[in-house]
Amino acid sequence: MNEKQRTLKRSVELSGVGLHTGEPVRLILCPAPANHGYKFQRIDLDGQPVIDADADRVVSTERGTTLEQNGAKVHTTEHALAAPYALQVDNCLIHLTGPELPILDGTLPYVEAIESVGHEAQDAERDYFILKEPIWFETRNAVPKCWACQHSGGEFHLTVM
């Protein structure tokens, strides 16, 4: 799989209010260099701290996903991360003027914003995680259970119970 990473062709702005805070917020999806991944930058705070969109940064999943890094938090990140992923945009810096992303109308406004500016290939190749053996995951209270496997033809299967 020799596919190139992608980023946005140019920045695009969205605005609205946070679902839980009710605070107005501007969000700017910006092009980012190869191997950057997804990152949030709180441009409303001193030092404009950056927060990696990484599972290791999750501090809460109550009423939405909250990420924290460098003394800053960002709440309700799901839709802003789902859209670039679904559109195969690998690298994006997301500027925020508040602690929570705007609720908008789910993921669709993010998708439309990204489609309005388009994406472009970068010089780096995408990294892929290839399952070498099936994975079974179960939480302590046995809900949910998850089974993931990859077949010899490269087809991936995920079952969540």
C-alpha positions as CSV (number, residue, x, y, z in Angstrom):
1,M,0.0,0.0,0.0
2,N,2.0,2.9,-1.3
3,E,-0.5,5.7,-0.7
4,K,0.6,9.3,0.0
5,Q,-0.5,11.2,3.1
6,R,-3.0,14.0,2.6
7,T,-3.7,17.4,4.1
8,L,-6.1,20.2,3.3
9,K,-5.4,22.5,0.3
10,R,-6.2,25.6,2.5
11,S,-7.8,26.5,5.8
12,V,-11.5,26.6,6.4
13,E,-13.4,28.0,9.3
14,L,-16.6,26.9,11.2
15,S,-18.3,28.5,14.2
16,G,-21.0,27.7,16.6
17,V,-21.6,27.0,20.2
18,G,-20.3,24.2,22.4
19,L,-23.0,21.5,23.1
20,H,-22.3,21.4,26.9
21,T,-20.7,24.8,27.6
22,G,-23.0,26.8,25.4
23,E,-20.0,29.1,24.7
24,P,-19.5,30.5,21.2
25,V,-16.4,29.1,19.5
26,R,-14.5,29.4,16.2
27,L,-12.8,26.4,14.7
28,I,-10.3,26.6,11.9
29,L,-9.2,23.4,10.1
30,C,-5.7,24.1,8.8
31,P,-3.3,22.3,6.5
32,A,-0.5,20.5,8.4
33,P,2.9,19.0,7.4
34,A,3.4,15.3,6.7
35,N,3.4,13.0,9.7
36,H,1.7,15.7,11.8
37,G,-1.5,13.8,12.4
38,Y,-4.5,15.5,14.0
39,K,-3.8,18.2,16.6
40,F,-5.9,20.8,18.4
41,Q,-4.4,24.2,19.2
42,R,-6.2,26.4,21.8
43,I,-5.4,29.8,20.3
44,D,-7.5,31.5,23.0
45,L,-5.0,30.5,25.7
46,D,-1.6,32.0,26.6
47,G,1.1,30.1,24.8
48,Q,-1.5,28.6,22.4
49,P,-1.0,25.0,23.7
50,V,-1.2,22.1,21.3
51,I,-3.1,18.9,22.2
52,D,-2.5,15.7,20.2
53,A,-5.6,13.8,19.1
54,D,-4.2,10.6,20.6
55,A,-5.8,8.0,22.8
56,D,-3.1,8.6,25.4
57,R,-4.5,12.2,25.8
58,V,-8.1,11.1,26.6
59,V,-9.0,12.2,30.2
60,S,-12.8,11.7,30.0
61,T,-15.4,10.1,27.8
62,E,-18.4,11.3,29.8
63,R,-20.8,13.2,27.5
64,G,-18.1,13.3,24.8
65,T,-14.4,12.8,24.4
66,T,-12.1,15.2,26.3
67,L,-8.4,15.4,25.5
68,E,-5.8,17.1,27.7
69,Q,-2.2,18.1,27.1
70,N,0.1,21.0,28.0
71,G,-2.3,22.3,30.6
72,A,-5.2,22.7,28.2
73,K,-8.3,20.6,27.5
74,V,-10.6,20.3,24.5
75,H,-14.0,18.8,24.8
76,T,-16.4,17.0,22.4
77,T,-13.9,16.2,19.7
78,E,-15.6,13.3,17.9
79,H,-17.2,15.0,14.9
80,A,-14.1,17.2,14.1
81,L,-11.9,14.1,14.1
82,A,-14.4,11.8,12.2
83,A,-14.7,14.1,9.2
84,P,-11.0,14.3,8.1
85,Y,-10.5,10.6,8.9
86,A,-13.6,9.7,6.7
87,L,-12.3,11.9,3.9
88,Q,-8.8,10.4,4.1
89,V,-7.1,13.6,5.3
90,D,-4.2,12.4,7.4
91,N,-2.7,15.7,8.7
92,C,-4.8,18.6,10.1
93,L,-4.2,21.3,12.7
94,I,-7.4,22.4,14.3
95,H,-7.4,25.9,15.9
96,L,-10.0,26.6,18.6
97,T,-11.1,29.8,20.3
98,G,-12.6,27.9,23.3
99,P,-12.6,24.7,25.3
100,E,-15.3,22.8,23.3
101,L,-15.8,22.3,19.7
102,P,-19.0,23.7,18.1
103,I,-21.9,21.2,18.0
104,L,-23.1,22.3,14.5
105,D,-25.2,19.4,13.1
106,G,-23.0,16.4,13.8
107,T,-20.2,15.5,11.4
108,L,-21.8,16.7,8.1
109,P,-20.8,20.4,8.4
110,Y,-17.2,19.3,9.0
111,V,-17.3,17.1,6.0
112,E,-18.8,19.9,3.8
113,A,-16.1,22.3,5.0
114,I,-13.3,19.9,4.2
115,E,-14.8,19.1,0.8
116,S,-15.1,22.9,0.0
117,V,-11.4,23.4,0.2
118,G,-10.3,19.9,-1.0
119,H,-7.1,18.0,0.0
120,E,-3.7,17.4,-1.6
121,A,-1.1,14.6,-1.5
122,Q,2.0,15.1,0.5
123,D,5.5,13.6,0.1
124,A,5.2,11.1,2.9
125,E,3.6,7.6,2.6
126,R,0.7,6.6,4.9
127,D,1.5,4.2,7.7
128,Y,-0.8,1.2,8.1
129,F,-1.3,-1.0,11.1
130,I,-1.5,-4.6,9.9
131,L,-3.0,-7.2,12.3
132,K,-0.7,-10.3,12.4
133,E,-3.1,-12.2,14.6
134,P,-6.7,-11.7,15.8
135,I,-7.3,-9.4,18.8
136,W,-9.9,-9.9,21.5
137,F,-10.8,-7.0,23.8
138,E,-13.2,-7.1,26.7
139,T,-13.8,-4.4,29.3
140,R,-13.9,-5.2,33.0
141,N,-17.7,-5.3,33.2
142,A,-17.8,-7.4,30.0
143,V,-19.5,-4.7,27.9
144,P,-18.5,-4.2,25.2
145,K,-16.6,-7.1,23.7
146,C,-14.6,-6.6,20.5
147,W,-13.0,-9.1,18.1
148,A,-10.7,-7.8,15.3
149,C,-9.0,-9.9,12.6
150,Q,-7.4,-9.4,9.2
151,H,-7.8,-12.1,6.5
152,S,-5.0,-13.1,4.1
153,G,-6.4,-11.0,1.3
154,G,-6.0,-7.9,3.5
155,E,-9.7,-7.6,4.4
156,F,-10.3,-6.3,7.9
157,H,-13.2,-7.5,10.1
158,L,-14.4,-6.0,13.4
159,T,-17.1,-7.4,15.5
160,V,-18.4,-5.5,18.6
161,M,-20.9,-7.2,20.9
